[in-house]
Amino acid sequence: MNNPVLTIVVPCFNEEEVLQDTIDQLGGLLTELVDDDLVSDQSKILFVDDGSRDRTWQIIYKQSLNNPKVRGLKLAKNAGHQNALLAGLAAAGKVSDCTVSIDADLQDDIAVIREFILKFREGNDIVYGVRRKRDSDTLFKRSTAQGFYKLMEKMGVDLVYNHADFRLMSKRALEELQRYEEANLFLRGIVPMLGFKTASVYYDRKERLAGETKYPLKKMLAFSFEGITSFSVTPIRMVLALGIGSFFISFLFGLYFLGLRYFGETETGWTSLIASIWMLGGLQLTAIGLVGEYIGKIYKETKRRPKFSIEIDAFNLPISRHLITDGDPDEEFADIHFGTLSETN
């Protein structure tokens, strides 16, 4: 078979501290894969700038001028990690036989990408990078992550345990992924639904070299809730079961107090009354909020708004040297804006 064209897709958000090292490491790996006759010499690395506020895009663009293996895609605004990843996959899928997605901090072991390619050449359309263990995580993060996977499994969501977004996908797998047009995107749940032949490669995750994690606790919780509500109606059914259970408990207590009144043993008490009102009120508000979350998702889906907007496409268009000064006379880089070359002084 002909050597496949590989594109490594790297979503980036404020990654200037690690980006140069990431480019060097991935560039070296790609050169080795080409030299070992595993991938085509047309293979590329695509960096997707997700509305960064630092020099991430300038670094990507300057590298793309000097290195034909490096290309960039700049989103008009921050669209979120999953949407930025999808934008890169959509662009790369048009010209690549397979793509590998990996985060810019390179905590995932890039050495196993070679195994990804070997698995792909064996006929697998999707190859998952799976963490062998979580020793590098804090106790809290390890416990919450494992709890999340177990919770999703109990709710009937098919996830690959200890797998994030480090994976290889073939061209036809990406084409099938494009058919999933939902606004509430959760790739870790969608990819296993595609149904193609898959394989897993195990690796040890490394420490982050520099910069800060882009998934603090708040974002992790929001991401987890997004995954749960996007793929399962089990929370709604749990609220329904809780409501039915509360009704029967209240009914039994009603019979009990009627019995006390019949035998003349009743006595007034505000504690039990206030506690029951607060408990039922809390349950009602929780139920309303949960139902509202699902209604909000329906609202987003009916709008059919685009998931991202591309400001500069330096992947599908040829690079041409045009001098642009972006507030810094010492920085020179080309700019391609909506498919047209522009020159600014």
N, C-alpha and C positions, 0 to 999 in steps of 0.2 A: 504494500500500500504506500501511497505518497505520504510524506511527512506532513502531519496536520499543522495548520496555522493556529497558533496559540495566542490568546490575548489575556494578559493578567490584569484584572480590573481592581483598582485600589481607590475606594472612596476616602476622601480627605476632608477634615474640618479642623482648621487651625493646627496644622501639623508641621509648621516650619522648623521646629526643633529636631524632628526626627526624619524629615523628608529627604534630605540629601543622602543620609545613610541608607534609607529605604531604596532610593533610586540606584545607589551603587550596588547594594546587595541583590536586588531583583535583576538589574542589568547584568551582573556577573553570572547569575543563575541562568538567565535566558541565553547568554553566550555559550555556556556549558551545554545546555540542552541542544542548541543548534550544532555545536561542534561534535556532539555525540550522536548526531543524526536521529534525534528523537522528535524534533519539531522543525517546522519550516523556517527558513531565514527571513520570512515575511512576518514572523511573530512580533508582537508589540507588547508594551506595558501602557495601560490606559489609566491615568490618574483623573479622578472625578472630584473637582473642587466644589464642595457643598456649601457655597456661600461663606468661605472663610474670611475672617477679618484681619488676618495677619498676611505675611508674604508668601503664603502657600502657592497661590496662582503664579506669582512672578517666578518662583523657583521652578515650577512645572514648565512654564513657557520657555524660560531660558534654556532648560535642559532639552526641550523638544527641538530647539534650534540647532543644538550641537550634537544631539544623539538621535539618529533616525529610529531607534527602537522605543523612544519615549514619546507619548502623545498625551494630550490633555482635553478635558471636557469641563467647561465652567458653567455651573448652574447660576441662574439669575439671582437666586436667593437660597437661603438655607431651606432645604426640603426634607431633611431628616435622613438618617443613615440608610434606611431601607429604600427610600425613593432614590437617593443618590446611587446606591448600588444597582437598582433597577435601571436607571438611566445609562450607567456604564455597560450593563449587560445587554441592553437593547441596542446600543451603538456597536458594541463588539460583535454581537451575534450575527450581524449582517455580513461580516467579512471574515469571520473566524470559524474554524472547524470545532474548536472547543475554547472555553474560557475558564479561568480560575479566578475566584474572588477571594481577596484577603484584605485585612485591615492594615492601615498605613503604619501602625506601630510595630508590625512584624513580631508580635508576641507568638503568633502561630509560626511553626517551624517551616521555613520555605524549602528546606531540603526534601520534604516529602512530596513536593510538587513533581519531582521526577517519578515517584511512585504513582501519582495521579495519572501522569501521561501513560505509564505502562499499563495501568488498569484500563484507561481509555482505549488504548490500542488493542486490548484484549476483548473489546466489545461493550464496555460499560458506558452508559450515557451519563450517569451521575456518579461521582466519587466524593464521598464525604470525608472531610478531615475531622477525626474524633479525638478528643483529649483522652489520653490514657489514664490520667489521674488529675486531681485538683490540689496537689500539695502546695502550690504557689499561692493559692487563694487564702484570704483570711477565713477564720472559722465561720464568721457570719455570712460571707459571700458564698462559701462552699455549702453551707446548710440551706440558705435560701435558694440557691441554684438547683440543688438536688430536690428540694421541696417543690420547686416549680415544675421540673420534669415529671415528678411523680403525680402532681396535681393534674397536669395536662393529660397524662396517661389515663388517670381515673375518669377524666371528662371525655374520653374517647378521641383525643387529638393525637394523631400519629406523628411523633417527633423522634428524631435520632438523638439518643441520650448523649449528653456532653458534646454536642455538635452546635457550632454557632453559624457563621457565614463563610467559613473556609471550605470551599468545595469546587469541584470541576463539573461543568455542564457541557454537554455536546450541543451542536448547532440545532438539532431537532428538539432537544430538551428545552432550549431557550425559545424556539418557535412555539412550542406548546405552552411555555410559561407566559408568553405574550397574550394568550387567549384569556388569561385570568385578569380581568379588568377592574377588579374591586378596588375601591379607594382605601379601605382598611387593610393595608398590606402587612402580611406577616410571612416572610419568605420561608422561614424555618418550618412552617406548617404547610405551605403550599407545595414546596419542592417534593416532599415525599408523596404527595398526591398525584404527581405526574405519571407514575407507574412504569417508568422505564427501568431497564436493568441497572442495578446499582452495586457499588462496592464501598468498603470503608477502609481508610488508612489511619492508623493510630500514631499519635505523636505526643511529645511532652511540650507543654506551653512554657514560654520563657517570660522573664520579667520585662516590663516596659523600660526601654533605655532612657527615655527623656520625655518631657511633657507630662500632661495630665490625662487621665482616662476620660473618654467622652461619654461614659456611661456611669455617672454617679448614682447613688441610691434612688433618688427621685426618678431619674430616667429609667432605671432598671425596673422599678415598680410599675411605671406607666407602660413600658414595653411588655411586661408580663401580663398586665391587665388587658392590653390591646390584643395579645395573642389569645387569651382566654375567651374574651367576648367576640373575637372575630371568627372563632372556629367551633364554638360550643354554645348551646342554649341551656346547658346544665345549670348554670347559676340561676336562671329564671325558674327552672323546675325545682331547684333547691328552695327558693323563696316560696314557691307554691306549696311545697311539702311542709315548710316551716309554718306557713299560714294555716294549713289544714291541721297541723299538730297543735298549734296555739288554740285553734277553735275547739278542738276536742278537750284540751286541758281546761280551757275556760268553762266548757260545758260540764265537765266533771266537778270543777270547783263550785259551779252554780248549784248542782245537785247537792253538794256537801253543805253549802250555806243554807239551802232550803231546808235540809234535814235539821240543821242546828236551830233554825227558826221554828220549826215544827215542834222540837223538843224544848224550846224555850231557853236555849243555851247561847244565844247570840250576844255579842258585845261589839261595840263600835270601835274602830281603829283606823287612823288615817295612814299609817305606815303601809299596810298591805294595799290600800286603795291607791295611794300615790305611786308605789312601786309597780303595780300592775299597769297603771296608766302610762308611766314612763316606758315600761318594757314594750307594751303594745305600740305606743307612739314611735319608739325607736325602730321597731320592726317595720312599721308602715312606711316611715321615711326611707329606710334602707331599700325596701321593695320598690318604692316609687323611683328612687335614684337609680336602681339597677335597670328597671324598665326604661327609664329615661336614657340611659346609656345606649341601650339597643335601638331606641327610637332615633337617637342622635346619629348612630351609624347608618341607619336607613336613610336619614336626611342627607348625609354626606354622599351615599351611594347614588341617590336620585339626581344629584346635581351633575354628576359625571364631569367634574372639573379635572383638568390635567394634573398629574402627580408632581410634575416638575417642569420648569422652563429652562431651556438651554440658551445661555447668553453668548458663549463662544464655543464653537466646535472646531477643535484643532486635531480631530481624529480622522474624520472622513474627508476633510479638505486638505490639499497640499500646503505645506509650510512654505511661506515666502518671507524673505527678510524685508520688513518695513520698520523703519525707525519710529518708535513711539516712546515718549518720555512720560512716565506715569507718576509725576510728582517728584521724581528722583533723577537728576540728569545723569547719574552714573549707571542707571539701570536701563538697558535696551532690550526690548523684546517685541516680537511681532504680535499683531492683534487681528483676529479674524472675527468679524461681527455679523452674525446671522447670514453666513455664507458669502459675504463680500469682503474683500480686502480694503482696509482703510488705513490712511496715513495721517498722523496727527503730530503737530509740533508743540 
